[in-house]
Amino acid sequence: QVQLEESGGGLVQAGDSLRLSCAASIRPFSRFFMGWFRQAPGKEREGVAVITPGGITTYADSVKGRFTISGDNAKNTVYLQMNSLKPDDTAVYYCAARSRYCSGYGCFRNDYDYWGQGTQVTVSS
């Protein structure tokens, strides 16, 4: 059974940093496209960052320069380093995995194969 388990969320103040982790049981991890999505109350789920098997990254405009996605194939884990957090970043953050090819902003479609349960990130002003 495939599992994606997020961790690292919490309550922080504006300007603080958090690092989210997503431990994945998928195999082979190195061949999957891994994405971070988020959903704020009353809003649709949106793509935040994606990393391809080749290490190419794509970011939503709203997080460019502040968030960094990275992967550790040895640990089957993908990370989302979030710096300079803003209240608008408040949302439930989801990790997702797909085996089918995508590129650029096309990877922000919701048609991923596997999803985690999500972790809450709350940024106070």
C-alpha positions as CSV (number, residue, x, y, z in Angstrom):
1,Q,0.0,0.0,0.0
2,V,1.4,3.3,-1.1
3,Q,1.7,5.9,1.6
4,L,2.8,9.6,1.6
5,E,3.1,11.0,5.1
6,E,3.7,14.7,5.6
7,S,5.1,16.3,8.7
8,G,6.6,19.6,9.8
9,G,3.5,21.9,9.8
10,G,2.6,24.2,12.6
11,L,1.8,27.7,13.8
12,V,4.4,30.3,13.1
13,Q,4.6,34.1,12.8
14,A,5.0,36.1,9.6
15,G,8.6,36.0,8.5
16,D,9.4,32.7,10.1
17,S,10.5,29.5,8.3
18,L,9.2,25.9,8.3
19,R,10.4,22.8,6.6
20,L,7.8,20.3,5.5
21,S,8.8,16.6,4.9
22,C,7.0,13.9,2.9
23,A,8.1,10.4,3.5
24,A,6.9,8.2,0.6
25,S,6.6,4.4,0.4
26,I,6.5,4.5,-3.4
27,R,9.1,2.5,-5.4
28,P,11.2,3.5,-7.2
29,F,11.0,6.9,-5.6
30,S,13.6,8.3,-7.9
31,R,11.3,7.9,-10.9
32,F,8.3,9.8,-9.5
33,F,7.4,13.4,-10.0
34,M,6.8,14.8,-6.5
35,G,4.6,17.9,-5.8
36,W,3.5,20.0,-3.0
37,F,0.0,21.5,-3.1
38,R,-2.0,23.6,-0.6
39,Q,-5.6,24.4,0.1
40,A,-6.6,27.4,2.0
41,P,-10.1,27.7,3.6
42,G,-12.7,28.5,0.9
43,K,-10.2,28.1,-1.9
44,E,-9.3,25.5,-4.4
45,R,-6.2,23.3,-4.0
46,E,-3.3,24.9,-5.8
47,G,0.1,23.7,-6.9
48,V,3.0,25.1,-4.9
49,A,6.2,23.3,-6.1
50,V,7.1,20.3,-8.1
51,I,10.4,18.4,-8.6
52,T,10.9,16.0,-11.5
53,P,12.9,12.8,-11.4
54,G,15.7,14.7,-13.0
55,G,15.7,17.4,-10.3
56,I,14.0,20.1,-12.3
57,T,11.8,22.3,-10.1
58,T,8.8,24.5,-10.8
59,Y,7.3,27.0,-8.4
60,A,4.1,28.9,-8.2
61,D,4.6,32.6,-8.7
62,S,3.4,33.3,-5.2
63,V,6.2,31.4,-3.6
64,K,9.2,31.9,-5.9
65,G,12.2,33.0,-4.1
66,R,10.8,32.0,-0.7
67,F,10.1,28.2,-1.0
68,T,12.5,25.5,-2.1
69,I,11.6,21.9,-3.0
70,S,14.2,19.2,-2.8
71,G,14.3,15.4,-2.7
72,D,16.4,12.8,-1.0
73,N,16.3,9.5,-3.0
74,A,18.1,7.6,-0.3
75,K,15.4,8.5,2.2
76,N,12.5,8.4,-0.2
77,T,11.6,11.9,1.1
78,V,10.8,15.2,-0.5
79,Y,11.0,18.5,1.4
80,L,9.6,21.9,1.1
81,Q,11.6,24.6,2.8
82,M,9.4,27.6,3.4
83,N,11.1,31.0,4.3
84,S,9.7,34.4,4.8
85,L,6.2,33.0,5.5
86,K,3.2,35.2,5.0
87,P,-0.3,34.9,6.4
88,D,-1.5,34.1,2.8
89,D,0.6,31.0,3.0
90,T,-1.8,29.6,5.6
91,A,-3.3,26.4,4.3
92,V,-3.2,22.6,4.5
93,Y,-0.2,21.4,2.6
94,Y,-0.3,18.1,0.7
95,C,2.4,16.0,-0.8
96,A,1.6,14.2,-4.0
97,A,3.3,11.7,-6.4
98,R,2.8,10.8,-10.0
99,S,4.6,8.5,-12.4
100,R,3.4,10.0,-15.6
101,Y,5.4,12.7,-17.3
102,C,4.6,16.4,-16.8
103,S,6.5,19.6,-17.3
104,G,6.5,23.1,-15.9
105,Y,3.1,24.4,-14.8
106,G,1.5,21.3,-16.3
107,C,2.7,19.5,-13.2
108,F,0.3,21.6,-11.1
109,R,-2.7,19.8,-12.4
110,N,-4.4,17.7,-9.7
111,D,-4.1,14.4,-11.6
112,Y,-1.5,12.8,-9.3
113,D,-1.5,9.1,-8.5
114,Y,-1.0,9.4,-4.8
115,W,-1.7,12.0,-2.1
116,G,-0.8,12.4,1.5
117,Q,-3.3,13.4,4.3
118,G,-2.0,16.9,4.5
119,T,-0.3,19.0,7.2
120,Q,-1.6,22.3,8.5
121,V,0.5,25.5,8.2
122,T,-0.8,28.6,9.9
123,V,1.0,31.9,9.7
124,S,0.0,34.6,12.0
125,S,0.5,38.3,11.3
